[in-house]
Amino acid sequence: MHINPKPVKHFWQINSKNLYMKVRPSVKILQSQGLGSRRECENIFWNSEIFRNETRLDPEIDEISLGDTLLIDGNTFEITQYKYLLMHKPAGYETSHLPSHNPSVFDLLPKHYIKRGLQAAGRLDVDTTGLLLFSDDGQFIHRLISGKVGTKQEIEKIYEVAGARPFTELQLQRLLEGVDLDDEPEIIYASRASLMTDGRLELGITTGKYHQVKRMVAAVGNHVERLHRRAVGPYELPADLPPGSYIEIDPSPVLNRGSAKAA
Ligand code: URA
């Protein structure tokens, strides 16, 4: 966003000891949205054209609140405590803030999302495509990556797997009965395993181990050629969402799930 370099007006207050600068709540809210440093957000608040419901805000009297939809210098921002995004991850992107050999999925998001602390809920390998969720709400991320298996909080992830060879009935059965993976203390089960009409495997898992799908498929004697994630818990990848694009989602299906105790 263009930040107008005009001088910022400050409010000064006096407490019992000294004179101090008062930060307007609006400036703190803008900062919480990842729109810049405090100084930059002061500049935005005092010097940018900010509209709410087609009315220009007067920084002398108006305040910004959570829930507002603002037009700031022509860009729309929904002011929210947290953000929840669903991305169609393309192949060739690493799920990391510090990628080693490829661009990062975070490069596909506007900078203000990164500045406000958006994290990916789990990882997809660089060559894996499909549904990837992001949020700056720690509770939402926690529920997605550590939803306990066998409880109401369990999160099933559904993958579509192209194998190097056709999948056999025996391989599907072995995935459902559980496979013994190196370095995993427990047997790992598929929550679903069936053949799709195009010959790919539809595989569901409820745990999130390192390269889990690739290792499970290798353990039954096949090899993953292409891997695509279609769903995570209540979220499905919309058929019309192009690779590299994202949408905002409603977190309530995850946040409102029953507690583990009630399961
Ligand atoms: N399992 C894998 O092996 N890779 C992924 O990207 C996701 C799950």
Residues whose N, C-alpha, C, O or C-beta is under 5 A from the ligand:
A	BS01	URA	R123 L124 D125 T128 H211 Q212 V213 K214 R215
